Structure formats: C-alpha cells, structure tokens
Amino acid sequence: MKATHPLSSQRTQGLHTPGNFLKVNRGGHVNTGDSPLLPALQYMEENREHLITQAQMAELCHLSPSYFSRLFTHEMGVNFSQYSASKKIAWARELLEQTNDSIAVISEKLGFSSAAYFIKVFKKHEGITPLLYRKYNNKLNK
C-alpha cells in the first residue's frame, strides 16, 4: 500500500515531472506551473521590505516547515535562506543602479536589521561594498 502524501494528489499532480519545476528567468519572473510554493514566492516579491522566515512561508503555503524546506530546495535548486539572500542582493543591485537612495535607505527598504549588516552581506555576495558597486554600475550617471 502506498503512503498518502500530505498534499492532495490534485495539488501535487505533475509537480515532479521534467519541465514543471519552478523557473526564474533573468527578469526575476517565476514560472511556477502548479507548485504549492507560489504563495511564498509571490509574497517575497511583494514584501521586499520585510524579514521573511522559512516557517512563515511554510505556513503561508499550508505545508509543514520540513516539507516546505525539502520542496523548496528540490524545485529552486538552493535552500530557502540562500534564495532569500540572493533575491535581496539582486534587489539591492537594482536599487543601487537605478536610484540615488542612501545605503541606509536601501538597507531599510530590503528589511535588513542595519546598514552595517546590509553592507556585510552585500560584500560577502558581491565581493565589493554597495558604495563601490554603485560607483562602478550606476546607470543614472551614464
């Protein structure tokens, strides 16, 4: 006898077939198919200024935290915290390139606890500080 899945078969039907995984294109748009992760991904896009936890997103998707974690990693190719950090840094790059907002304002807009922590995370991901990134990539001055 097969064990029943915690999600209804209708919600998971075809979820793990090739070509039906979540795909994020260069513009940041998500092609989700029938994934139960869609509410979490949409929430993250619409609430950039909030600190969002994996537990909150699991609850939003009506999944247990452990199943959400496994499903997220399987479909997205990285774990939730890696994905979240990458998205925040991508949004930071956009703001640095397209606005004259201060580092503190950008940090606040993206839900970092402080500008110093934002700078530390940005430098870890990009290899340079946000200020240097802006200097070399500012589209406003071109």
DSSP file (Angstrom, degrees, kcal/mol; ACC not computed):
  #  RESIDUE AA STRUCTURE BP1 BP2  ACC     N-H-->O    O-->H-N    N-H-->O    O-->H-N    TCO  KAPPA ALPHA  PHI   PSI    X-CA   Y-CA   Z-CA
    1    1 A M              0   0    0      0, 0.0     2,-0.2     0, 0.0     0, 0.0   0.000 360.0 360.0 360.0 134.0    0.0    0.0    0.0
    2    2 A K        -     0   0    0      1,-0.1     2,-0.2     0, 0.0     0, 0.0  -0.550 360.0-117.2 -78.3 140.6    1.3    3.5   -0.9
    3    3 A A        -     0   0    0     -2,-0.2     2,-0.3     1,-0.1    -1,-0.1  -0.536  33.4-114.6 -72.5 142.4    1.7    6.1    1.8
    4    4 A T        -     0   0    0     -2,-0.2    -1,-0.1     1,-0.1     4,-0.1  -0.576  25.8-121.6 -81.3 143.4   -0.5    9.1    1.2
    5    5 A H        -     0   0    0     -2,-0.3     4,-0.1     2,-0.2    -1,-0.1  -0.552  18.0-121.5 -81.1 145.8    1.1   12.4    0.6
    6    6 A P  S    S+     0   0    0      0, 0.0     2,-0.3     0, 0.0    -1,-0.1   0.735  98.4  62.6 -63.1 -20.7    0.4   15.2    2.9
    7    7 A L  S    S-     0   0    0      1,-0.1    -2,-0.2     2,-0.0     5,-0.0  -0.753 101.1 -97.7-101.0 152.7   -0.9   17.3    0.0
    8    8 A S    >>  -     0   0    0     -2,-0.3     4,-1.4     1,-0.1     3,-0.6  -0.326  31.3-117.9 -64.0 151.4   -3.8   16.3   -2.1
    9    9 A S  H 3> S+     0   0    0      1,-0.2     4,-1.4     2,-0.2    -1,-0.1   0.814 113.5  61.3 -61.9 -29.4   -3.0   14.5   -5.3
   10   10 A Q  H 34 S+     0   0    0      1,-0.2    -1,-0.2     2,-0.2     3,-0.1   0.895 105.0  46.5 -64.7 -39.3   -4.6   17.3   -7.3
   11   11 A R  H <4 S+     0   0    0     -3,-0.6    -1,-0.2     1,-0.2    -2,-0.2   0.805 121.3  36.6 -73.7 -28.4   -2.1   19.8   -5.9
   12   12 A T  H >< S+     0   0    0     -4,-1.4     3,-2.6    23,-0.1     4,-0.4   0.505  81.5 127.9-103.4  -4.6    0.9   17.7   -6.5
   13   13 A Q  T 3< S-     0   0    0     -4,-1.4    21,-0.1     1,-0.3    -3,-0.0  -0.322  89.3  -2.1 -58.2 122.2   -0.1   16.0   -9.7
   14   14 A G  T >  S+     0   0    0     -2,-0.1     3,-1.3     1,-0.1    -1,-0.3   0.491  95.0 126.3  78.3   2.6    2.7   16.5  -12.2
   15   15 A L  T <  S+     0   0    0     -3,-2.6    -2,-0.1     1,-0.3     5,-0.1   0.876  74.9  40.7 -63.2 -37.8    4.8   18.6   -9.8
   16   16 A H  T 3  S+     0   0    0     -4,-0.4    -1,-0.3     5,-0.1     5,-0.1   0.082  88.5 113.1-102.8  24.8    7.9   16.5  -10.1
   17   17 A T  S X  S-     0   0    0     -3,-1.3     3,-2.0     1,-0.1     4,-0.1  -0.715  80.3 -89.8 -92.9 147.8    7.8   15.9  -13.8
   18   18 A P  T 3  S+     0   0    0      0, 0.0    -1,-0.1     0, 0.0    -2,-0.1  -0.232 113.1  23.5 -55.0 139.9   10.5   17.4  -16.0
   19   19 A G  T 3  S+     0   0    0      3,-0.1     4,-0.1    -3,-0.1    -3,-0.1   0.372 103.7  85.5  87.0  -5.5    9.6   20.9  -17.2
   20   20 A N    <   +     0   0    0     -3,-2.0    14,-0.3    -5,-0.1    15,-0.1   0.243  62.3 107.8-112.9  13.3    7.2   21.6  -14.4
   21   21 A F  S    S-     0   0    0      1,-0.1     2,-0.2    -4,-0.1    55,-0.1  -0.411  84.0 -84.1 -80.8 165.4    9.7   22.8  -11.9
   22   22 A L        -     0   0    0     -2,-0.1     2,-0.4    10,-0.1    10,-0.2  -0.484  46.0-166.7 -68.9 137.3    9.8   26.5  -10.9
   23   23 A K  E     -A   31   0A   0      8,-1.8     8,-2.9    -2,-0.2     2,-0.6  -0.996   8.8-161.0-127.7 131.8   12.0   28.5  -13.3
   24   24 A V  E     -A   30   0A   0     -2,-0.4     6,-0.2     6,-0.2     2,-0.1  -0.958  15.3-153.4-112.4 119.0   13.1   32.1  -12.5
   25   25 A N    >   -     0   0    0      4,-2.1     3,-2.4    -2,-0.6    -2,-0.0  -0.274  36.4 -90.2 -85.6 177.8   14.2   34.0  -15.6
   26   26 A R  T 3  S+     0   0    0      1,-0.3    -1,-0.1     2,-0.1    -2,-0.0   0.775 126.1  59.1 -60.1 -27.1   16.7   36.8  -15.7
   27   27 A G  T 3  S-     0   0    0      2,-0.1    -1,-0.3     1,-0.0     3,-0.1   0.494 117.8-111.6 -80.0  -2.3   13.9   39.4  -15.1
   28   28 A G    <   +     0   0    0     -3,-2.4     2,-0.3     1,-0.3    -2,-0.1   0.523  69.3 144.1  86.3   4.9   13.0   37.6  -11.8
   29   29 A H        -     0   0    0      1,-0.0    -4,-2.1     2,-0.0     2,-0.5  -0.599  42.6-137.3 -81.9 140.2    9.7   36.4  -13.1
   30   30 A V  E     -A   24   0A   0     -2,-0.3     2,-0.7    -6,-0.2    -6,-0.2  -0.847  10.7-159.7-105.2 128.3    8.7   32.9  -11.8
   31   31 A N  E     +A   23   0A   0     -8,-2.9    -8,-1.8    -2,-0.5    -2,-0.0  -0.927  23.8 168.5-100.8 109.9    7.2   30.2  -14.0
   32   32 A T    >   -     0   0    0     -2,-0.7     3,-1.6     1,-0.2     2,-0.2   0.661  16.3-166.9-105.4 -18.5    5.5   28.0  -11.4
   33   33 A G  T 3  S-     0   0    0      1,-0.2    -1,-0.2   -12,-0.1   -12,-0.1  -0.499  75.5 -29.0  61.1-129.1    3.2   25.5  -13.0
   34   34 A D  T 3  S+     0   0    0    -14,-0.3    -1,-0.2    -2,-0.2   -19,-0.1   0.020  92.6 150.3-107.2  25.6    1.1   24.0  -10.2
   35   35 A S    X   -     0   0    0     -3,-1.6     3,-1.1     1,-0.1   -23,-0.1  -0.306  48.3-142.8 -67.7 138.4    3.7   24.4   -7.4
   36   36 A P  T 3  S+     0   0    0      0, 0.0     4,-0.3     0, 0.0    -1,-0.1   0.533  96.6  74.0 -72.7  -4.6    2.5   24.9   -3.9
   37   37 A L  T >>  +     0   0    0      1,-0.2     4,-2.2    -5,-0.1     3,-0.7   0.608  67.6  95.0 -81.2 -12.1    5.4   27.3   -3.4
   38   38 A L  H <> S+     0   0    0     -3,-1.1     4,-2.6     1,-0.2     5,-0.3   0.867  79.2  53.2 -51.1 -47.0    3.7   30.0   -5.5
   39   39 A P  H 3> S+     0   0    0      0, 0.0     4,-2.3     0, 0.0    -1,-0.2   0.897 111.0  47.8 -58.0 -38.3    2.2   31.9   -2.5
   40   40 A A  H <> S+     0   0    0     -3,-0.7     4,-2.5    -4,-0.3    -2,-0.2   0.924 112.6  47.5 -67.7 -44.3    5.6   32.1   -0.8
   41   41 A L  H  X S+     0   0    0     -4,-2.2     4,-1.9     2,-0.2    -1,-0.2   0.900 114.1  47.0 -65.5 -40.4    7.4   33.3   -4.0
   42   42 A Q  H  X S+     0   0    0     -4,-2.6     4,-2.1    -5,-0.2    -1,-0.2   0.916 111.3  51.6 -66.0 -42.3    4.7   35.9   -4.6
   43   43 A Y  H  X S+     0   0    0     -4,-2.3     4,-1.2    -5,-0.3    -2,-0.2   0.916 108.7  51.0 -60.6 -43.3    4.8   37.1   -1.0
   44   44 A M  H  < S+     0   0    0     -4,-2.5     3,-0.4     1,-0.2    -1,-0.2   0.917 110.8  48.5 -60.8 -43.4    8.6   37.5   -1.1
   45   45 A E  H  < S+     0   0    0     -4,-1.9     3,-0.5     1,-0.2    -1,-0.2   0.874 116.0  43.3 -63.5 -37.6    8.3   39.6   -4.3
   46   46 A E  H  < S+     0   0    0     -4,-2.1    -1,-0.2     1,-0.2    -2,-0.2   0.567 116.8  45.8 -87.5  -9.9    5.6   41.8   -2.9
   47   47 A N    ><  +     0   0    0     -4,-1.2     3,-1.7    -3,-0.4    -1,-0.2  -0.356  60.4 147.3-131.5  53.0    7.2   42.3    0.6
   48   48 A R  T 3  S+     0   0    0     -3,-0.5    -1,-0.1     1,-0.3     4,-0.1   0.763  70.0  61.3 -59.7 -27.2   10.8   43.0   -0.1
   49   49 A E  T 3  S+     0   0    0     -3,-0.1     2,-0.3    61,-0.1    -1,-0.3   0.523  91.8  83.7 -82.7  -5.1   11.0   45.3    3.0
   50   50 A H  S <  S-     0   0    0     -3,-1.7     2,-0.7    -6,-0.1    -3,-0.1  -0.725  80.7-120.7-102.3 148.8   10.1   42.5    5.5
   51   51 A L        -     0   0    0     -2,-0.3     2,-0.5    61,-0.0    60,-0.1  -0.781  38.6-163.3 -79.2 119.6   12.3   39.9    7.1
   52   52 A I        -     0   0    0     -2,-0.7     2,-0.2    -4,-0.1    32,-0.0  -0.924   3.5-154.0-115.8 128.7   10.7   36.7    5.9
   53   53 A T     >  -     0   0    0     -2,-0.5     4,-1.9     1,-0.1     5,-0.2  -0.641  25.2-122.5-100.4 158.7   11.3   33.4    7.6
   54   54 A Q  H  > S+     0   0    0     -2,-0.2     4,-2.5     1,-0.2     5,-0.2   0.884 113.7  56.1 -62.3 -39.0   11.0   29.9    6.2
   55   55 A A  H  > S+     0   0    0      1,-0.2     4,-2.1     2,-0.2    -1,-0.2   0.895 106.7  49.7 -62.2 -40.8    8.5   29.0    8.9
   56   56 A Q  H  > S+     0   0    0      1,-0.2     4,-2.3     2,-0.2    -1,-0.2   0.906 112.2  47.5 -63.2 -41.5    6.2   31.9    7.8
   57   57 A M  H  X S+     0   0    0     -4,-1.9     4,-1.8     2,-0.2    -2,-0.2   0.867 109.4  52.9 -70.4 -36.0    6.4   30.9    4.2
   58   58 A A  H  <>S+     0   0    0     -4,-2.5     5,-2.8     2,-0.2     4,-0.3   0.926 111.0  47.5 -62.3 -44.0    5.7   27.2    5.0
   59   59 A E  H ><5S+     0   0    0     -4,-2.1     3,-1.3     1,-0.2    -2,-0.2   0.911 109.1  53.6 -63.2 -42.7    2.6   28.3    6.9
   60   60 A L  H 3<5S+     0   0    0     -4,-2.3    -1,-0.2     1,-0.3    -2,-0.2   0.854 112.1  45.1 -59.5 -35.5    1.5   30.6    4.0
   61   61 A C  T 3<5S-     0   0    0     -4,-1.8    -1,-0.3     2,-0.1    -2,-0.2   0.420 113.2-119.8 -88.6   0.4    1.8   27.6    1.7
   62   62 A H  T < 5S+     0   0    0     -3,-1.3     2,-0.3    -4,-0.3    -3,-0.2   0.904  72.5 126.0  59.5  43.8    0.0   25.3    4.1
   63   63 A L      < -     0   0    0     -5,-2.8    -1,-0.2    -6,-0.1    -2,-0.1  -0.910  68.5-102.3-126.1 154.5    3.0   23.0    4.3
   64   64 A S     >  -     0   0    0     -2,-0.3     4,-2.9     1,-0.1     5,-0.2  -0.463  37.3-115.4 -68.9 151.3    5.0   21.7    7.2
   65   65 A P  H  > S+     0   0    0      0, 0.0     4,-2.3     0, 0.0     5,-0.1   0.883 115.1  49.5 -57.1 -39.1    8.3   23.5    7.6
   66   66 A S  H  > S+     0   0    0      2,-0.2     4,-2.1     1,-0.2     5,-0.2   0.908 113.3  44.8 -70.3 -39.5   10.3   20.4    6.9
   67   67 A Y  H  > S+     0   0    0      2,-0.2     4,-2.9     1,-0.2     5,-0.3   0.908 112.4  52.6 -69.5 -39.8    8.4   19.5    3.7
   68   68 A F  H  X S+     0   0    0     -4,-2.9     4,-3.0     1,-0.2     5,-0.2   0.931 109.5  50.1 -57.5 -45.8    8.5   23.2    2.6
   69   69 A S  H  X S+     0   0    0     -4,-2.3     4,-2.3    -5,-0.2     5,-0.2   0.932 113.6  43.7 -60.0 -48.4   12.3   23.1    3.0
   70   70 A R  H  X S+     0   0    0     -4,-2.1     4,-2.3     2,-0.2    -2,-0.2   0.926 116.8  46.4 -64.3 -44.6   12.7   19.9    1.0
   71   71 A L  H  X S+     0   0    0     -4,-2.9     4,-2.8     2,-0.2     5,-0.3   0.912 112.0  51.0 -65.2 -42.8   10.3   21.0   -1.7
   72   72 A F  H  X S+     0   0    0     -4,-3.0     4,-3.0    -5,-0.3     5,-0.4   0.944 112.6  45.3 -60.4 -49.0   11.9   24.5   -2.0
   73   73 A T  H  X S+     0   0    0     -4,-2.3     4,-1.7    -5,-0.2    -1,-0.2   0.898 114.5  49.7 -62.6 -40.6   15.4   23.1   -2.3
   74   74 A H  H  < S+     0   0    0     -4,-2.3    -2,-0.2    -5,-0.2    -1,-0.2   0.927 119.7  34.8 -64.6 -45.5   14.2   20.5   -4.8
   75   75 A E  H  < S+     0   0    0     -4,-2.8    -2,-0.2    -5,-0.2    -1,-0.2   0.841 126.1  36.9 -81.8 -33.8   12.3   23.0   -7.0
   76   76 A M  H  < S-     0   0    0     -4,-3.0    -3,-0.2    -5,-0.3    -2,-0.2   0.660  96.6-129.3 -96.4 -16.7   14.5   26.0   -6.7
   77   77 A G  S  < S+     0   0    0     -4,-1.7     2,-0.3    -5,-0.4    -4,-0.2   0.382  84.3  62.3  84.6  -5.5   17.9   24.3   -6.6
   78   78 A V  S    S-     0   0    0     -6,-0.4    -2,-0.3     2,-0.0    -1,-0.2  -0.948  91.5 -95.8-142.1 161.1   19.0   26.2   -3.5
   79   79 A N     >  -     0   0    0     -2,-0.3     4,-2.5    -3,-0.1     5,-0.2  -0.283  42.3-100.6 -76.5 170.3   17.7   26.3    0.1
   80   80 A F  H  > S+     0   0    0      1,-0.2     4,-3.0     2,-0.2     5,-0.2   0.894 120.1  49.3 -59.4 -45.1   15.3   29.0    1.2
   81   81 A S  H  > S+     0   0    0      1,-0.2     4,-2.4     2,-0.2    -1,-0.2   0.887 111.9  48.7 -66.9 -37.3   17.9   31.1    3.0
   82   82 A Q  H  > S+     0   0    0      2,-0.2     4,-2.4     1,-0.2    -1,-0.2   0.925 114.2  46.5 -64.5 -43.7   20.2   31.1    0.0
   83   83 A Y  H  X S+     0   0    0     -4,-2.5     4,-2.6     2,-0.2    -2,-0.2   0.932 112.9  49.3 -63.2 -46.5   17.4   32.0   -2.3
   84   84 A S  H  X S+     0   0    0     -4,-3.0     4,-2.4     1,-0.2    -2,-0.2   0.919 112.6  47.0 -60.7 -45.7   16.2   34.8    0.0
   85   85 A A  H  X S+     0   0    0     -4,-2.4     4,-2.3    -5,-0.2    -1,-0.2   0.911 111.9  50.9 -63.7 -42.6   19.7   36.3    0.4
   86   86 A S  H  X S+     0   0    0     -4,-2.4     4,-2.4     1,-0.2    -2,-0.2   0.902 110.6  49.1 -62.4 -41.4   20.2   36.1   -3.4
   87   87 A K  H  X S+     0   0    0     -4,-2.6     4,-2.7     2,-0.2     5,-0.2   0.931 110.5  50.3 -63.7 -44.9   16.9   37.9   -4.1
   88   88 A K  H  X S+     0   0    0     -4,-2.4     4,-2.2     1,-0.2    -2,-0.2   0.903 112.2  47.4 -60.7 -41.2   17.7   40.6   -1.5
   89   89 A I  H  X S+     0   0    0     -4,-2.3     4,-2.6     2,-0.2    -1,-0.2   0.891 111.0  51.4 -68.6 -39.2   21.1   41.2   -3.1
   90   90 A A  H  X S+     0   0    0     -4,-2.4     4,-2.0     2,-0.2    -2,-0.2   0.922 111.9  46.7 -62.2 -43.5   19.6   41.3   -6.6
   91   91 A W  H  X S+     0   0    0     -4,-2.7     4,-2.4     2,-0.2    -2,-0.2   0.885 110.7  53.2 -65.3 -37.5   17.1   43.9   -5.4
   92   92 A A  H  X S+     0   0    0     -4,-2.2     4,-2.9    -5,-0.2     5,-0.2   0.923 106.7  51.9 -62.8 -44.2   19.9   45.8   -3.8
   93   93 A R  H  X S+     0   0    0     -4,-2.6     4,-2.2     1,-0.2    -1,-0.2   0.924 109.8  50.1 -57.9 -44.2   21.9   45.9   -7.0
   94   94 A E  H  X S+     0   0    0     -4,-2.0     4,-2.5     1,-0.2    -2,-0.2   0.938 112.7  46.0 -59.1 -47.6   18.8   47.2   -8.8
   95   95 A L  H  X S+     0   0    0     -4,-2.4     4,-1.7     1,-0.2     6,-0.3   0.887 112.3  50.9 -64.7 -38.8   18.3   50.0   -6.2
   96   96 A L  H  < S+     0   0    0     -4,-2.9    -1,-0.2     1,-0.2    -2,-0.2   0.871 117.0  40.6 -65.5 -36.4   22.0   50.9   -6.3
   97   97 A E  H  < S+     0   0    0     -4,-2.2    42,-1.1    -5,-0.2    43,-0.8   0.829 124.5  34.3 -79.7 -33.7   22.0   51.2  -10.0
   98   98 A Q  H  < S+     0   0    0     -4,-2.5     2,-0.3    -5,-0.2    -2,-0.2   0.487 114.3  44.8-109.5  -4.4   18.6   52.9  -10.5
   99   99 A T     <  -     0   0    0     -4,-1.7    41,-0.1    -5,-0.2    40,-0.1  -0.866  62.7-136.2-132.7 168.6   18.2   55.2   -7.5
  100  100 A N        +     0   0    0     -2,-0.3    -4,-0.1    40,-0.0    -5,-0.0   0.133  57.4 141.1-105.3  16.4   20.2   57.7   -5.5
  101  101 A D        -     0   0    0     -6,-0.3    -2,-0.1     1,-0.1    -3,-0.0  -0.261  56.8-108.4 -58.5 144.7   18.9   56.3   -2.2
  102  102 A S     >  -     0   0    0      1,-0.1     4,-2.5     4,-0.0     5,-0.2  -0.244  26.3-108.3 -68.6 163.7   21.4   56.1    0.5
  103  103 A I  H  > S+     0   0    0      1,-0.2     4,-2.6     2,-0.2     5,-0.2   0.886 121.9  53.5 -59.7 -39.6   22.8   52.7    1.7
  104  104 A A  H  > S+     0   0    0      2,-0.2     4,-2.2     1,-0.2    -1,-0.2   0.901 109.1  47.6 -63.5 -41.8   20.8   53.1    4.9
  105  105 A V  H  > S+     0   0    0      2,-0.2     4,-2.8     1,-0.2    -2,-0.2   0.919 112.8  48.0 -66.8 -43.6   17.6   53.7    3.0
  106  106 A I  H  X S+     0   0    0     -4,-2.5     4,-1.5     2,-0.2    -2,-0.2   0.922 110.4  52.7 -62.4 -43.3   18.2   50.7    0.7
  107  107 A S  H  <>S+     0   0    0     -4,-2.6     5,-2.4     1,-0.2     3,-0.2   0.919 112.3  45.0 -56.6 -45.5   19.0   48.6    3.7
  108  108 A E  H ><5S+     0   0    0     -4,-2.2     3,-1.5     1,-0.2    -2,-0.2   0.902 108.8  55.9 -66.6 -42.2   15.7   49.6    5.3
  109  109 A K  H 3<5S+     0   0    0     -4,-2.8    -1,-0.2     1,-0.3    -2,-0.2   0.781 110.9  45.9 -60.8 -26.6   13.8   49.0    2.1
  110  110 A L  T 3<5S-     0   0    0     -4,-1.5    -1,-0.3    -3,-0.2    -2,-0.2   0.319 116.7-110.9-103.2   7.3   15.1   45.5    1.9
  111  111 A G  T < 5 +     0   0    0     -3,-1.5    -3,-0.2     1,-0.2     2,-0.2   0.694  59.1 156.6  77.9  19.5   14.4   44.6    5.6
  112  112 A F      < -     0   0    0     -5,-2.4    -1,-0.2    -6,-0.2     3,-0.1  -0.514  48.9-126.6 -75.9 149.7   18.0   44.4    6.8
  113  113 A S  S    S-     0   0    0      1,-0.2     2,-0.3    -2,-0.2    -1,-0.1   0.785  85.9  -5.5 -69.2 -26.8   18.4   45.0   10.5
  114  114 A S     >  -     0   0    0      1,-0.1     4,-2.1    -7,-0.1    -1,-0.2  -0.983  66.6-111.7-159.3 161.8   21.1   47.7   10.0
  115  115 A A  H  > S+     0   0    0     -2,-0.3     4,-2.6     1,-0.2     5,-0.2   0.871 117.4  56.6 -64.8 -36.3   23.0   49.3    7.2
  116  116 A A  H  > S+     0   0    0      2,-0.2     4,-2.2     1,-0.2    -1,-0.2   0.913 108.1  46.5 -62.6 -42.2   26.2   47.7    8.6
  117  117 A Y  H  > S+     0   0    0      2,-0.2     4,-2.6     1,-0.2     5,-0.2   0.909 111.1  52.6 -67.1 -40.6   24.7   44.2    8.3
  118  118 A F  H  X S+     0   0    0     -4,-2.1     4,-3.0     1,-0.2     5,-0.2   0.931 109.6  49.0 -57.8 -46.7   23.5   45.0    4.8
  119  119 A I  H  X S+     0   0    0     -4,-2.6     4,-2.6     1,-0.2    -1,-0.2   0.913 111.2  50.2 -60.3 -43.2   27.0   46.1    3.8
  120  120 A K  H  X S+     0   0    0     -4,-2.2     4,-1.9     2,-0.2    -2,-0.2   0.927 114.4  43.2 -62.0 -46.5   28.5   42.9    5.3
  121  121 A V  H  X S+     0   0    0     -4,-2.6     4,-2.0     2,-0.2     5,-0.2   0.916 114.2  50.7 -66.7 -43.4   26.0   40.7    3.4
  122  122 A F  H  X S+     0   0    0     -4,-3.0     4,-3.1    -5,-0.2     5,-0.4   0.932 111.1  48.1 -60.6 -46.1   26.3   42.6    0.2
  123  123 A K  H  X S+     0   0    0     -4,-2.6     4,-2.2    -5,-0.2    -1,-0.2   0.874 108.7  54.6 -63.9 -37.1   30.1   42.4    0.3
  124  124 A K  H  < S+     0   0    0     -4,-1.9    -1,-0.2    -5,-0.2    -2,-0.2   0.903 117.8  35.5 -61.8 -41.0   30.0   38.7    1.0
  125  125 A H  H  < S+     0   0    0     -4,-2.0    -2,-0.2    -5,-0.1    -1,-0.2   0.868 130.5  28.8 -81.8 -38.7   27.9   38.1   -2.1
  126  126 A E  H  < S-     0   0    0     -4,-3.1    -3,-0.2     2,-0.3    -2,-0.2   0.640  94.4-126.7-102.2 -17.4   29.3   40.6   -4.5
  127  127 A G  S  < S+     0   0    0     -4,-2.2     2,-0.3    -5,-0.4    -4,-0.2   0.382  84.6  65.8  85.6  -5.9   32.9   40.9   -3.3
  128  128 A I  S    S-     0   0    0     -6,-0.3    -2,-0.3    -9,-0.0    -1,-0.2  -0.933  90.4 -93.4-140.2 164.4   32.7   44.7   -3.0
  129  129 A T     >  -     0   0    0     -2,-0.3     4,-2.5     1,-0.1     5,-0.2  -0.349  37.3-111.2 -74.4 159.8   30.8   47.2   -0.9
  130  130 A P  H  > S+     0   0    0      0, 0.0     4,-2.7     0, 0.0     5,-0.2   0.871 118.1  55.7 -57.9 -36.7   27.5   48.6   -2.0
  131  131 A L  H  > S+     0   0    0      2,-0.2     4,-2.2     1,-0.2     5,-0.1   0.919 109.9  44.0 -64.7 -43.8   29.1   52.0   -2.4
  132  132 A L  H  > S+     0   0    0      2,-0.2     4,-2.1     1,-0.2    -1,-0.2   0.891 111.8  54.4 -66.7 -38.6   31.8   50.7   -4.7
  133  133 A Y  H  X S+     0   0    0     -4,-2.5     4,-1.5     1,-0.2    -2,-0.2   0.941 110.0  46.8 -58.3 -46.8   29.2   48.7   -6.6
  134  134 A R  H  X S+     0   0    0     -4,-2.7     4,-1.4     1,-0.2     3,-0.3   0.917 108.7  55.6 -61.5 -43.2   27.1   51.8   -7.2
  135  135 A K  H  < S+     0   0    0     -4,-2.2    -1,-0.2     1,-0.2    -2,-0.2   0.892 116.8  35.0 -57.1 -42.0   30.2   53.8   -8.3
  136  136 A Y  H  < S+     0   0    0     -4,-2.1    -1,-0.2     1,-0.2    -2,-0.2   0.587 128.5  33.9 -91.9 -10.6   31.0   51.3  -11.0
  137  137 A N  H  < S+     0   0    0     -4,-1.5     2,-0.6    -3,-0.3    -2,-0.2   0.244  73.7 136.6-129.1  13.2   27.5   50.3  -12.0
  138  138 A N     <  -     0   0    0     -4,-1.4     3,-0.5     1,-0.2   -41,-0.1  -0.522  29.4-172.8 -72.0 113.4   25.4   53.4  -11.6
  139  139 A K  S >  S+     0   0    0    -42,-1.1     3,-0.8    -2,-0.6    -1,-0.2   0.633  77.6  72.0 -79.3 -15.6   23.1   53.8  -14.7
  140  140 A L  T 3  S+     0   0    0    -43,-0.8    -1,-0.2     1,-0.2   -42,-0.1   0.822  98.5  47.1 -69.3 -29.6   21.9   57.2  -13.6
  141  141 A N  T 3         0   0    0     -3,-0.5    -1,-0.2     1,-0.2    -2,-0.2   0.396 360.0 360.0 -93.0   2.9   25.3   58.8  -14.4
  142  142 A K    <         0   0    0     -3,-0.8    -1,-0.2    -4,-0.1    -2,-0.1   0.440 360.0 360.0 -99.8 360.0   25.6   57.1  -17.9
